[in-house]
Amino acid sequence: MEKIHINLGKDSYDIVIDSGLIRHAGDAVSSLTGAHDAAIITEDGIDRLYGMDLVKSLESAGIRTQMIVVPSSEKSRSLSIVNRVYGALVDFGLPSDGVLIALGGRVVGDITGFVAATYHRGIAYIQFPTSVLSQIGSAIGGKITLDITAGKNLVGTFYQPRAVYIDPGMAKTLPRKYLHNVMGEAVKLGCVCDKELFELFEKANSDIELLRVLPEIMNLNVQLVVLGMGDEKFVNLFNWAAHRYQGKVAAWNQMNHELAHRIYAGCDLFLMPSAFEPCGLSQMIALRYGTVPIVRETGGLKDTVQPFNPVMGEGVGFTFYSYNAHDMLDAINRAVTTYRENKKDWRKIIGNGMRGDYSWQHSARKYMDLYEKLAPDAQEE
């Protein structure tokens, strides 16, 4: 069981998440509200799927229970349906210390919330959403709206529930297409509220985007070798590419130190399009072997791979700044064109890279230069 506390002062409540929650909800409702009477408001279809389970759970906890079923339609979010529910509650004799339970999606949640806010000038209610969309959205926050003849969502209020009970297992009864559709809303809500999640999705989307130019890379008449292990989506894609472009793409899903050095030594270009790279050793190994790196300008890659300047004859590789597919493709194009059409520049790039000093001795000298600049009067002991 997991609880998420919604802190709203005197209107605070918990979102309780637990598989199979509906079968032991009675004790939870009794402990939370102390009610001896409950009315479940639900809709066609949901009453047969979950209604009787909830009735049995409440009655086993000693709570007198009535189930009220409304039509499963957006048109039910109306004052006429609300009036019918008022009549059913009066006939049942639900007292002011009773509790209403919304068992359904947004329509049932709005009807129940409105009735709870106005019946006996306000009674307790619990949201028990059965659709994923209502579980992540409309059941949370206490926003209640109804439609009237003059327009949609023109009548409503804010009235917080005493709790929101979510049973994730209910999603299994949904057609798969509805589950897929609602995932977009889940991602949107998560990204709006969580910067790290937003960046994760942005990076994941960009990772796949980079690989969408693979056919264009293959059109350059190059061969691609991939060695290593990682995210399943990349493993599957490179395995597919090896089958699709037989003789042009080879993929080994393993870690092999000896084979890695053979690949460094045998290739002309080394592609490292990292989203983030604090340091990076692979590009420096490639440079020592005379394999020209193509990298994104980030972290240690930017520090160690200077883009080739044909006018000055300086630089050791090819770079691109933005983390997107077409900037990467442009850098690959520049590298391949230089390899094929300007051998003099190509030999210059290789020589520049192989002469570079990437040892700790070199880094240590830079640190000492910096210390001496900052503290010129310091004496060595």
N, C-alpha and C positions, 0 to 999 in steps of 0.2 A: 504494500500500500504506500502511496505517495501523497503528501499534502502540500498544497501551495497556498500560503496565507495571503489574502487580499486585505491590505491594511487601509480601512476607511473609517477609522475612529470607532464610533458606536455602531456603525453599519458594517464592520469588518466581518469577514466570513472565510471559510476554507473551501478550496477546491480539492475534493478527495478523488483520487484516481486508483482504481483497483479492478482487476479482471474478476468477473463473477460477482461484482458488488451488488447487483440487483437481488441476488438470492439471500443476502444478509443485510439488506438495507433497513429492515424493520427495527432492529436493535439500534442502529445508528440514528434513525429518525427519532425514536423514543428518547434516546440519551440526549440528543441535541435540543429537542423542542419540549419534551415532557408532555406532548399531546396524546390524548386518548382517542381522538377522532381525526381522520384524514380523508381527503378527497383527491383522487388521482384524475387529472385531466389529460387525456391522451387522444389519439387520432385513429381513424380507420387503418387497420393493418398492424399498427404498433400494439394495439390492444391485444391482438392474438399472439404476436411475437413475444411480448414482454409483460403485458398488463397483468395477467393472472399470476405470474411469478412474483411481481411486486405486491399484489394483493395478499398472497399467501405469506410473504415475508412480513408484511405489516401486521396482519392478523395474528401471526404466531408470536409477535411481540406485544400482543394485547391491545392493538390499536383498531378500533372500529373503522372499517374502510368502505368507501364507495368509489366506483370507477365511472367517469363521465367521458363519453366518446364523442368527439366532434369530427365533422367531415375533413378528410385530408386534402385540403385545398387552400390556396392563398386567399380565396374569398372568405374563409372562416375568420380571418383577422378583422372582424367587424363588430359593431355594437349589437347587432341582432344576435349573433352567436354568444356574445358576452351575456346578454339578457337571458338567453336560454340556460347558460351555466349558472347564473344567479338563481333561477327558478329551481334547478336541480339541487343546488346546495341548500336552499330553504327546505325543499322536500326531504332531503337527507337529514336536516337538522344539524348542520355543521356549526358548532359554537365559535365564538371569537377567539378561544384559545386552541382551536383546531389548526390543522396545517394543510395547505394545498401542495400537491406535487405535480410538476409539469413533466410528463413522460412523452417526449417527442422531439421534434425539431423546432425551427424558429417560430412557426405558426402557433404551436401549442405553448411555447415559451412566452410569447407575447400575450396570448389570451390569459394564461394563468397569472402572469405578472400583473396585468391590468385588473383582473378580478381580485387578486390578493391585495392590491393597493387600495381597493375601494369597498370590498365586502366587509361589513362591520367596521368601516372606516380604517381598514388595514389589518390583515392577519399575516401570519408567517407563511412563507412558501419556500419550496426547494426545487431547484432546477435539476432534472435528470435527463440531459440531452441524449438522443439516440443516434443522431447523425454526426459525422465528423465535423461538418461545417458549424453546427451549433455547439459542439464540444469545444471548438477553438475560438468561437466568435460570439454568436448572439446570446448564448446562455450566461455569458460572463459580463459583468458591468452594470446590470440592472436597468439597461435601456429598454423601454417598452413602447411600442407604437402600434396603432390600429389604423385601418383605412375607413374613411367615411365617403359618402356620396360625392362630396366636393373635391376629394383627392386622396392620394395615398399618404400614409404616415403623418396625417395632420392632427391626430389625437394621440396623446401618450403621456408618459411620466418617467421618472427615474425612481425605481423601488428595488432595493437590493434584496436578493434571496438570503436565507439563513445559511445555505450551503449549495454547492454545485457538486453533484455526484457524477463521475464519469467512469463508465465501464468500457475500456478499449475493445473488449471482445465483441461489442455490438457492431463494430465496423466490419466484421467478417460476414455479416448478413447483407451488406450493401453490394450491389452490382459493382464490378471492378471499375467500370468507367466513372462512376460517381466518386469512388475513392481517389482515382487519378485526378479528376477535376478539382477536388478540394485541396489537393496537395499544393496547388499554386497559391491558394489563400494562406495555407500554413507557412509556406516559404515567405510570402509577402509580410505577414505579421511578424515572423521571426526576424527578418532582415530589418524591418522598421525599428524593432526594439533592441536589437543586439548587433553592435558594430562588428564584433568578431565573426558572427555568423554571416553577416553581409559580405565581409571580406573573403570568408571561406567559399561562399557560393560564387562570388565574383571570380576568384582564382580558379575554382573548379570549372566554371564555364569557359574561362580563358584557356585553360589547359586543353580542353577538347577543341576549342576554336583553333588553336595552333595546329592541331593535327588535321584540320579540314582542308589544309592546303597540300596535303600529302600527294594527291594526284598531280598538282601543278609542279611539285618538286620532282616527281617521277618524269614529268614531261621534259625536264632539263637533261634527260639522258644521263642520270647519275645512278650510282649504286649506294644503297643504304644498309649499314650494319648496325644492329642494336643488340647490346649485351647487358643483362642485368635483370633484376626483379623489382616489382613495385605494384602500384595500384592495378587492380584487376582490369579496369577499363582500358588501360594502356597496353597491358599484356595481350588482351584480346584483340585490340586494334592492330598491334604490330604482328601478331600471329596471322590475322586476316590479311594484312599487307604482304606478308611473306608468301602467302598462298596466291594472292591476286597478282603480285608482281614477281613471279618466279624468275630467278636469275638476276633480279635487280634489288630485292630486299631479303636480308637474312636476319632472323631474330632468334636469339638464345636466351631463354628465361632462366638464367642461372648466374651465380657469382663465380667467376673464374679468373684469378689474378694473371695467370700465364697467358690465357687467351686475350685478356684485356690489353696486355702490353704488345701482343702481336697485332691487334687491331690498331692501336696507336701507331705502331711502326709502319703498318701497311696502307693506312688511309692518307688521302691528300687533305681532307678537311675534317674538323671535329666540331660538331654542333652541340652547343650547351645553352638552350633558351630558358634559363632559370627565371622563375618569378622572384625568388629570393635566394641569395647566396652570400652568407656572411664572409666566407673566405674562398673556398674552392681550390682543390688540388688538381682536378682532371685537366683543366685548361693549361696548367703549368707543365704537367707531364706531356701533354700533346706538343707544347712548344719545344720541349727538349728533344722530342722525336722528329721535329721538323714538320709536324702536322698542323696546318694553319687553323686556328680556332675561329668559329663564328659564335659570338656570345651576345646575350642581352646586357646592357650597361646597368648592372646592379652589383652592389657590395664588392667583394673581392674580384669579381670578373671585370668590373670597370677599372679597378686598380692595376690589374696585371695584363690586360689585353688592350693596348692602345690601337685605335683604328688606323689602318694604313693610309698615309698621305702620299700620293704618287708624285706630287710636286717636290716635297722635301725628301722623299725616300725613307720616311720614318714610319714606324708602326709595325705591329706583329700579327694583325688579324683584321676581322671585319665585325662590326658591332651594329646593334639596333637598340633604340631607346625604349619605345613603347612596347608593352607586353601584349602584342596582338599579332595575328597570323600574317598579315600582309607586310608589316614592317620586317618580320623575320624572313619572309619570302624574298623581299627586296635585298636583304643582306646576303642571302644565299645566292641570288642572281648575280650580285656584284662579285662575290667570291668566285663563282664558276666562270663568269666572263673573264675575269683577270687570269684565272688558271689557263683558260683556253686561248686567249688572244694576246696576252702580254707576259711571255715567259720571263722577260727581264725583271719586271716588277715582282713576279711570283717568286723568283729566286731571291730577290731582295727581302721579301717578307719572311721567307723561310730562314734566311741567314740572320735577320734581326731577332727572330724568336729564339733560335738556337744559341745565340750569343748572350741572351739575357741571363742575368744572375737572379735566381729566385730562392737562393739559399737563406738560412737564418743569419749567416754572416753579413749578408747584404742588408737585411732588416735591422740587425744589431747596429750596423754603422749608421743607419738613418736615425735610430733612436739616440745614439750618442751625439750625433750632430744636433738633434733637437734639444737634448739636455744642455749641451754646451752653449747653445744659442740662448736658452732660457736662464741659465746660471753661468755666465762666462767666468766668474771669479771663483767658482768652486774648485777645490783642490782634491786630487786623487789621494787617497790614503794608502 
